[in-house]
Amino acid sequence: IELVLIVSSPEDHDEQIAVSLGLTHFIGRTLSDFGAAPLYIDSEGYKRLMHILEVVEHDTWQLFYDMHRYNPYAQEKRAAFRQDMQKIDEHI
């Protein structure tokens, strides 16, 4: 196991965590609500989505709420993600 020390400001930490953790949990919870489940016919990309779902489904809703309520960048990152999803959807 290798330890990597990362020097970061609190603001930079929170902004990056809003994406790396907050967005991952947001996608995972959305997949769960959608009813995503393993399929007989799937792809590597879908298997990766199922991995995201597996990662977050064991965490509590309280953790999910807290990371989105108390991170000052979480709402902004979720909104940007939803906006980009809407743009892609309109493109097709």
C-alpha positions in Angstrom: 0.0 0.0 0.0 1.4 3.4 -1.0 0.5 6.5 0.9 0.2 9.7 -1.1 0.1 13.0 0.7 -2.0 15.6 -1.1 -1.7 19.2 -0.1 -4.9 21.1 -0.7 -6.9 24.1 0.5 -10.2 23.3 2.2 -12.0 24.9 -0.7 -10.2 22.8 -3.3 -10.8 19.7 -1.3 -14.5 20.4 -1.0 -14.8 21.2 -4.7 -13.1 18.0 -5.7 -15.0 15.9 -3.2 -18.2 17.4 -4.5 -17.4 15.7 -7.8 -15.5 12.6 -6.9 -17.7 11.5 -3.9 -20.8 13.6 -4.3 -21.4 13.0 -8.0 -20.6 9.3 -7.6 -23.2 8.9 -4.9 -25.7 11.0 -6.8 -25.3 8.8 -9.8 -25.4 5.6 -7.7 -28.6 6.7 -5.9 -30.2 7.6 -9.2 -29.3 4.2 -10.6 -30.9 2.6 -7.6 -34.1 4.6 -7.8 -34.2 3.8 -11.6 -34.1 0.2 -10.6 -30.8 -0.6 -12.4 -29.8 -4.3 -11.9 -27.5 -6.8 -13.5 -28.6 -8.0 -16.9 -28.0 -11.1 -18.9 -27.1 -8.9 -21.9 -24.8 -6.1 -20.7 -21.6 -4.3 -21.5 -18.4 -3.3 -19.7 -19.8 0.2 -19.3 -23.0 -1.1 -17.7 -21.0 -3.4 -15.4 -19.1 -0.3 -14.3 -22.4 1.5 -13.5 -23.4 -1.5 -11.5 -20.1 -1.2 -9.6 -21.0 2.4 -8.7 -24.4 1.3 -7.5 -22.8 -1.4 -5.3 -20.4 1.1 -3.8 -23.0 3.5 -2.7 -25.9 1.2 -1.8 -24.3 0.2 1.5 -23.9 3.8 2.7 -26.6 5.5 4.7 -29.0 8.0 3.3 -27.8 10.3 6.2 -24.3 10.3 4.7 -25.8 11.0 1.3 -27.8 13.9 2.6 -24.9 15.3 4.7 -22.4 15.3 1.8 -24.9 17.2 -0.4 -26.2 19.5 2.3 -22.9 20.5 3.9 -20.5 20.6 1.0 -20.7 24.2 -0.4 -20.0 22.9 -4.0 -22.3 19.9 -4.1 -25.4 21.7 -5.4 -23.4 23.5 -8.1 -21.8 20.3 -9.3 -25.1 18.4 -9.3 -26.8 21.2 -11.3 -24.0 21.3 -13.8 -24.2 17.5 -14.3 -27.9 17.6 -14.7 -27.7 20.5 -17.2 -25.1 18.6 -19.3 -27.3 15.4 -19.2 -30.2 17.5 -20.5 -28.0 18.9 -23.3 -26.9 15.4 -24.4 -30.5 14.2 -24.2 -31.7 17.1 -26.4 -28.8 16.4 -28.8 -30.2 12.9 -29.6 
